[in-house]
Structure formats: structure tokens, C-alpha cells
Amino acid sequence: MSGRRAALFDIDGTLVDSVYTHVAAWRDAFADNDLTLPHWEIHRRIGKDGGILVSELVEIADGDTGSDDLESRLSDAHDRFYSERSEGLTVLPGARDLVREAQRLGMVVVLATSAPDHELDLLRRLLDVDDLVDAVTSGADVETAKPDSTIVGIALDRAGVEAADAVMIGDATWDFVAASDRGVPGVGVLTGGVGRGELLQAGAGAVFRDAAEVIASGILGSGDRR
């Protein structure tokens, strides 16, 4: 290992304002299959492994649990509705500058997401920070996404750092459950709509309003992220 530090960035809800786009897409997908769900049940699961998310929501909606055909239709419909809304996606305040700040500090920059490749391509084009990024993960790298910690382990391997020399920057409880499992400290942002208390309880060491406030805090340079 090199002794360098690494910044592991979640993307959805952390760098790109996409969480509620996913919520709306999932709600429409279920409605398209004659199933009704409240927005909050969907929102609290955004960032969780897609297969687990769908299974849990099918049960809540009194759908045909265990039906691979239904789950496949729901996933396909989500992708369609998400794509239709994708032109409305925006980069969150300070997101590009935070990635740039991590690079300025000499950190290895990793986009540590488990988004499927077709979504990741869209997000990367929107972010336009590939020149600052050293490594990327995606849903193609794992069978099960967060809160399973495998994706964090892959991100650490690609960064070439130990867990204690990395920081996970995310917006969802699942980011920090996964990071904590690997011993990676976390910095949370509120831009995914999850409360400060929930993020701290899940394992974030500090929570800020958004990426811009993370920069202003100087926490990445301080090394104190617990």
C-alpha cells in the first residue's frame, strides 16, 4: 500500500441531485404495474441494492413476492421513467469543487458507486470530473450493492489504500453501514434527504448540509473524520 489517502465518493444524492428522480421513477414503475406505494417507503430505500429494494417494495405494495417476472418488469420500468426524467438532473452545490479539493489535497479520488453502467455513464457525463478521478466502481463489479460492503472493499483495492486512510462521502445510511463494515470513516451530506441523526447512527463521523459545506469545513484536510 502507498500510504496515500483516498476519497470514496457516492454519486446519487451526494454529487448529483438524483434521489427524488429515483423515487418518482420507482413510484411510476409500480403504478405501471398496478401497485401503489407511498413516496416515503421508496425514499428511505434509495441507495440500497436494487434487488433488495424491489423485493421489499413489492411486499409493502402487496404484490406477487418472489415473482422474478414482476421484479424484472419493475426494474425495466424504473429505467424507462428515470431516463425520461434524466434531463432534469443537476449537479449538487459544491460537488465538482469537492472532487477537485480532494485531488488538490493529494487524495486518490474514487467514484465508489454501485449504480448500473447505463446510469453511471449518464452521471459521469453530467458531473464532468473524469479528469480528476483515479478509479471508478459500478454495479457490474458486485452481485449485491450497499449496504453490503463489497463495493467499498473494491474501491479500497482500486485506490490502493487501507481503510483507515480512506473516507466515504455519501448521503444515505447504506453508504455508512457499508463503509463502517470495512472500517472506513464517513462524511455525510444532507442532500439525499436523510436526516443528520440517521446518518450519524449509521456510521458517519460528521454530517454537513452539502458538498460546499464539506469544503468550507476543511474536514478532508484535517484527517479527523470520526
Contacts in CASP RR format, 6 or more apart in sequence:
PFRMAT RR
TARGET T0000
AUTHOR 0000-0000-0000
METHOD contacts of the structure
MODEL  1
MSGRRAALFDIDGTLVDSVYTHVAAWRDAFADNDLTLPHWEIHRRIGKDG
GILVSELVEIADGDTGSDDLESRLSDAHDRFYSERSEGLTVLPGARDLVR
EAQRLGMVVVLATSAPDHELDLLRRLLDVDDLVDAVTSGADVETAKPDST
IVGIALDRAGVEAADAVMIGDATWDFVAASDRGVPGVGVLTGGVGRGELL
QAGAGAVFRDAAEVIASGILGSGDRR
1 160 0 8 1.000
1 161 0 8 1.000
1 162 0 8 1.000
1 165 0 8 1.000
2 160 0 8 1.000
2 161 0 8 1.000
3 161 0 8 1.000
3 162 0 8 1.000
3 165 0 8 1.000
4 106 0 8 1.000
4 107 0 8 1.000
4 108 0 8 1.000
4 159 0 8 1.000
4 160 0 8 1.000
4 161 0 8 1.000
4 165 0 8 1.000
5 105 0 8 1.000
5 106 0 8 1.000
5 107 0 8 1.000
5 108 0 8 1.000
5 161 0 8 1.000
5 165 0 8 1.000
5 166 0 8 1.000
5 167 0 8 1.000
5 223 0 8 1.000
6 107 0 8 1.000
6 108 0 8 1.000
6 109 0 8 1.000
6 110 0 8 1.000
6 155 0 8 1.000
6 156 0 8 1.000
6 159 0 8 1.000
6 160 0 8 1.000
6 161 0 8 1.000
6 165 0 8 1.000
6 166 0 8 1.000
6 167 0 8 1.000
7 99 0 8 1.000
7 102 0 8 1.000
7 107 0 8 1.000
7 108 0 8 1.000
7 109 0 8 1.000
7 110 0 8 1.000
7 166 0 8 1.000
7 167 0 8 1.000
7 169 0 8 1.000
7 220 0 8 1.000
8 110 0 8 1.000
8 112 0 8 1.000
8 152 0 8 1.000
8 155 0 8 1.000
8 156 0 8 1.000
8 159 0 8 1.000
8 166 0 8 1.000
8 167 0 8 1.000
8 168 0 8 1.000
8 169 0 8 1.000
8 179 0 8 1.000
8 184 0 8 1.000
9 15 0 8 1.000
9 98 0 8 1.000
9 99 0 8 1.000
9 102 0 8 1.000
9 109 0 8 1.000
9 110 0 8 1.000
9 111 0 8 1.000
9 112 0 8 1.000
9 113 0 8 1.000
9 169 0 8 1.000
9 170 0 8 1.000
10 112 0 8 1.000
10 113 0 8 1.000
10 168 0 8 1.000
10 169 0 8 1.000
10 170 0 8 1.000
10 171 0 8 1.000
10 172 0 8 1.000
10 175 0 8 1.000
11 18 0 8 1.000
11 111 0 8 1.000
11 113 0 8 1.000
11 115 0 8 1.000
11 120 0 8 1.000
11 123 0 8 1.000
11 127 0 8 1.000
12 18 0 8 1.000
12 19 0 8 1.000
12 22 0 8 1.000
12 46 0 8 1.000
12 47 0 8 1.000
12 113 0 8 1.000
12 115 0 8 1.000
12 123 0 8 1.000
12 171 0 8 1.000
13 19 0 8 1.000
13 92 0 8 1.000
13 170 0 8 1.000
13 171 0 8 1.000
13 172 0 8 1.000
13 189 0 8 1.000
13 191 0 8 1.000
13 192 0 8 1.000
14 92 0 8 1.000
14 95 0 8 1.000
14 169 0 8 1.000
14 170 0 8 1.000
14 171 0 8 1.000
14 175 0 8 1.000
14 188 0 8 1.000
14 189 0 8 1.000
14 191 0 8 1.000
14 192 0 8 1.000
14 211 0 8 1.000
15 91 0 8 1.000
15 92 0 8 1.000
15 95 0 8 1.000
15 96 0 8 1.000
15 98 0 8 1.000
15 99 0 8 1.000
15 123 0 8 1.000
15 127 0 8 1.000
15 211 0 8 1.000
16 89 0 8 1.000
16 90 0 8 1.000
16 91 0 8 1.000
16 92 0 8 1.000
16 95 0 8 1.000
16 123 0 8 1.000
16 126 0 8 1.000
16 127 0 8 1.000
17 89 0 8 1.000
17 90 0 8 1.000
17 91 0 8 1.000
17 92 0 8 1.000
17 191 0 8 1.000
18 89 0 8 1.000
18 123 0 8 1.000
19 43 0 8 1.000
19 46 0 8 1.000
19 171 0 8 1.000
19 191 0 8 1.000
19 192 0 8 1.000
19 193 0 8 1.000
20 43 0 8 1.000
21 82 0 8 1.000
21 85 0 8 1.000
21 86 0 8 1.000
21 88 0 8 1.000
21 89 0 8 1.000
22 42 0 8 1.000
22 46 0 8 1.000
22 78 0 8 1.000
22 82 0 8 1.000
23 39 0 8 1.000
23 42 0 8 1.000
23 43 0 8 1.000
23 46 0 8 1.000
24 81 0 8 1.000
24 85 0 8 1.000
25 78 0 8 1.000
25 79 0 8 1.000
25 81 0 8 1.000
25 82 0 8 1.000
25 85 0 8 1.000
26 37 0 8 1.000
26 42 0 8 1.000
26 53 0 8 1.000
26 57 0 8 1.000
26 74 0 8 1.000
26 78 0 8 1.000
27 37 0 8 1.000
27 39 0 8 1.000
27 42 0 8 1.000
28 77 0 8 1.000
28 81 0 8 1.000
29 74 0 8 1.000
29 75 0 8 1.000
29 77 0 8 1.000
29 78 0 8 1.000
29 80 0 8 1.000
29 81 0 8 1.000
30 36 0 8 1.000
30 37 0 8 1.000
30 57 0 8 1.000
30 61 0 8 1.000
30 74 0 8 1.000
32 77 0 8 1.000
32 81 0 8 1.000
33 70 0 8 1.000
33 73 0 8 1.000
33 74 0 8 1.000
33 77 0 8 1.000
35 58 0 8 1.000
35 61 0 8 1.000
35 62 0 8 1.000
35 63 0 8 1.000
36 61 0 8 1.000
37 57 0 8 1.000
37 60 0 8 1.000
37 61 0 8 1.000
41 57 0 8 1.000
41 60 0 8 1.000
42 57 0 8 1.000
43 193 0 8 1.000
44 194 0 8 1.000
45 52 0 8 1.000
45 53 0 8 1.000
45 56 0 8 1.000
45 57 0 8 1.000
46 53 0 8 1.000
46 172 0 8 1.000
46 192 0 8 1.000
47 53 0 8 1.000
47 145 0 8 1.000
47 146 0 8 1.000
47 172 0 8 1.000
47 174 0 8 1.000
47 175 0 8 1.000
48 145 0 8 1.000
48 146 0 8 1.000
48 147 0 8 1.000
48 172 0 8 1.000
48 174 0 8 1.000
49 114 0 8 1.000
49 144 0 8 1.000
49 145 0 8 1.000
49 146 0 8 1.000
49 147 0 8 1.000
49 148 0 8 1.000
50 75 0 8 1.000
50 145 0 8 1.000
51 71 0 8 1.000
51 75 0 8 1.000
52 144 0 8 1.000
54 71 0 8 1.000
54 74 0 8 1.000
54 75 0 8 1.000
55 65 0 8 1.000
55 66 0 8 1.000
55 71 0 8 1.000
58 64 0 8 1.000
58 65 0 8 1.000
58 66 0 8 1.000
58 67 0 8 1.000
58 70 0 8 1.000
58 71 0 8 1.000
58 74 0 8 1.000
59 65 0 8 1.000
63 70 0 8 1.000
64 70 0 8 1.000
79 118 0 8 1.000
82 119 0 8 1.000
86 122 0 8 1.000
89 122 0 8 1.000
89 123 0 8 1.000
89 126 0 8 1.000
90 126 0 8 1.000
91 126 0 8 1.000
91 127 0 8 1.000
92 189 0 8 1.000
92 191 0 8 1.000
92 210 0 8 1.000
92 211 0 8 1.000
93 210 0 8 1.000
93 211 0 8 1.000
93 212 0 8 1.000
94 210 0 8 1.000
94 211 0 8 1.000
94 212 0 8 1.000
94 215 0 8 1.000
95 127 0 8 1.000
95 211 0 8 1.000
96 127 0 8 1.000
96 128 0 8 1.000
96 129 0 8 1.000
97 211 0 8 1.000
97 212 0 8 1.000
97 215 0 8 1.000
98 169 0 8 1.000
98 211 0 8 1.000
98 212 0 8 1.000
98 214 0 8 1.000
98 215 0 8 1.000
98 220 0 8 1.000
99 109 0 8 1.000
99 127 0 8 1.000
99 129 0 8 1.000
99 132 0 8 1.000
99 133 0 8 1.000
100 129 0 8 1.000
100 132 0 8 1.000
101 215 0 8 1.000
101 220 0 8 1.000
102 109 0 8 1.000
102 132 0 8 1.000
102 220 0 8 1.000
103 109 0 8 1.000
103 132 0 8 1.000
105 220 0 8 1.000
105 221 0 8 1.000
107 220 0 8 1.000
108 134 0 8 1.000
108 135 0 8 1.000
108 159 0 8 1.000
108 160 0 8 1.000
108 161 0 8 1.000
109 132 0 8 1.000
109 133 0 8 1.000
109 134 0 8 1.000
109 135 0 8 1.000
110 133 0 8 1.000
110 134 0 8 1.000
110 135 0 8 1.000
110 136 0 8 1.000
110 137 0 8 1.000
110 155 0 8 1.000
110 158 0 8 1.000
110 159 0 8 1.000
111 120 0 8 1.000
111 124 0 8 1.000
111 133 0 8 1.000
111 135 0 8 1.000
111 136 0 8 1.000
111 137 0 8 1.000
112 137 0 8 1.000
112 151 0 8 1.000
112 152 0 8 1.000
112 155 0 8 1.000
112 168 0 8 1.000
113 120 0 8 1.000
113 123 0 8 1.000
113 136 0 8 1.000
113 137 0 8 1.000
113 138 0 8 1.000
113 139 0 8 1.000
113 151 0 8 1.000
114 137 0 8 1.000
114 138 0 8 1.000
114 139 0 8 1.000
114 141 0 8 1.000
114 142 0 8 1.000
114 145 0 8 1.000
114 146 0 8 1.000
114 151 0 8 1.000
115 123 0 8 1.000
115 138 0 8 1.000
115 139 0 8 1.000
116 138 0 8 1.000
116 139 0 8 1.000
116 140 0 8 1.000
117 138 0 8 1.000
117 139 0 8 1.000
117 140 0 8 1.000
120 136 0 8 1.000
120 138 0 8 1.000
120 139 0 8 1.000
124 130 0 8 1.000
124 136 0 8 1.000
134 158 0 8 1.000
134 159 0 8 1.000
135 155 0 8 1.000
135 158 0 8 1.000
135 159 0 8 1.000
136 158 0 8 1.000
137 151 0 8 1.000
137 154 0 8 1.000
137 155 0 8 1.000
137 158 0 8 1.000
139 145 0 8 1.000
139 151 0 8 1.000
141 150 0 8 1.000
141 151 0 8 1.000
141 154 0 8 1.000
142 148 0 8 1.000
142 150 0 8 1.000
142 151 0 8 1.000
142 154 0 8 1.000
143 150 0 8 1.000
144 150 0 8 1.000
145 151 0 8 1.000
146 152 0 8 1.000
146 172 0 8 1.000
146 174 0 8 1.000
146 175 0 8 1.000
146 177 0 8 1.000
146 178 0 8 1.000
147 173 0 8 1.000
147 174 0 8 1.000
147 177 0 8 1.000
147 178 0 8 1.000
147 181 0 8 1.000
148 178 0 8 1.000
149 177 0 8 1.000
149 178 0 8 1.000
149 179 0 8 1.000
149 181 0 8 1.000
149 182 0 8 1.000
151 178 0 8 1.000
152 168 0 8 1.000
152 178 0 8 1.000
152 179 0 8 1.000
152 181 0 8 1.000
152 182 0 8 1.000
152 184 0 8 1.000
153 182 0 8 1.000
155 166 0 8 1.000
156 162 0 8 1.000
156 163 0 8 1.000
156 166 0 8 1.000
156 182 0 8 1.000
156 184 0 8 1.000
159 166 0 8 1.000
163 182 0 8 1.000
163 183 0 8 1.000
163 184 0 8 1.000
164 183 0 8 1.000
164 184 0 8 1.000
164 185 0 8 1.000
166 184 0 8 1.000
166 185 0 8 1.000
167 184 0 8 1.000
167 185 0 8 1.000
167 186 0 8 1.000
167 187 0 8 1.000
167 220 0 8 1.000
167 225 0 8 1.000
168 175 0 8 1.000
168 176 0 8 1.000
168 178 0 8 1.000
168 179 0 8 1.000
168 184 0 8 1.000
168 185 0 8 1.000
168 186 0 8 1.000
168 187 0 8 1.000
169 186 0 8 1.000
169 187 0 8 1.000
169 188 0 8 1.000
169 189 0 8 1.000
169 211 0 8 1.000
169 214 0 8 1.000
170 176 0 8 1.000
170 186 0 8 1.000
170 187 0 8 1.000
170 188 0 8 1.000
170 189 0 8 1.000
170 204 0 8 1.000
171 188 0 8 1.000
171 189 0 8 1.000
171 190 0 8 1.000
171 191 0 8 1.000
171 192 0 8 1.000
171 193 0 8 1.000
171 194 0 8 1.000
171 199 0 8 1.000
172 192 0 8 1.000
172 194 0 8 1.000
173 194 0 8 1.000
173 198 0 8 1.000
173 199 0 8 1.000
173 201 0 8 1.000
173 202 0 8 1.000
174 202 0 8 1.000
175 186 0 8 1.000
175 188 0 8 1.000
175 202 0 8 1.000
176 186 0 8 1.000
176 188 0 8 1.000
176 199 0 8 1.000
176 202 0 8 1.000
176 203 0 8 1.000
176 204 0 8 1.000
177 202 0 8 1.000
177 203 0 8 1.000
179 185 0 8 1.000
179 186 0 8 1.000
179 203 0 8 1.000
180 202 0 8 1.000
180 203 0 8 1.000
185 205 0 8 1.000
185 225 0 8 1.000
185 226 0 8 1.000
186 203 0 8 1.000
186 204 0 8 1.000
186 205 0 8 1.000
186 206 0 8 1.000
186 225 0 8 1.000
186 226 0 8 1.000
187 204 0 8 1.000
187 205 0 8 1.000
187 206 0 8 1.000
187 207 0 8 1.000
187 208 0 8 1.000
187 214 0 8 1.000
187 219 0 8 1.000
187 220 0 8 1.000
187 225 0 8 1.000
188 199 0 8 1.000
188 204 0 8 1.000
188 205 0 8 1.000
188 206 0 8 1.000
188 207 0 8 1.000
188 208 0 8 1.000
188 214 0 8 1.000
189 207 0 8 1.000
189 208 0 8 1.000
189 209 0 8 1.000
189 210 0 8 1.000
189 211 0 8 1.000
189 213 0 8 1.000
189 214 0 8 1.000
190 196 0 8 1.000
190 199 0 8 1.000
190 207 0 8 1.000
190 208 0 8 1.000
190 209 0 8 1.000
190 210 0 8 1.000
191 209 0 8 1.000
191 210 0 8 1.000
191 211 0 8 1.000
195 207 0 8 1.000
196 207 0 8 1.000
197 207 0 8 1.000
199 207 0 8 1.000
200 207 0 8 1.000
205 225 0 8 1.000
205 226 0 8 1.000
206 217 0 8 1.000
206 219 0 8 1.000
206 225 0 8 1.000
208 214 0 8 1.000
208 217 0 8 1.000
208 219 0 8 1.000
214 220 0 8 1.000
219 225 0 8 1.000
END
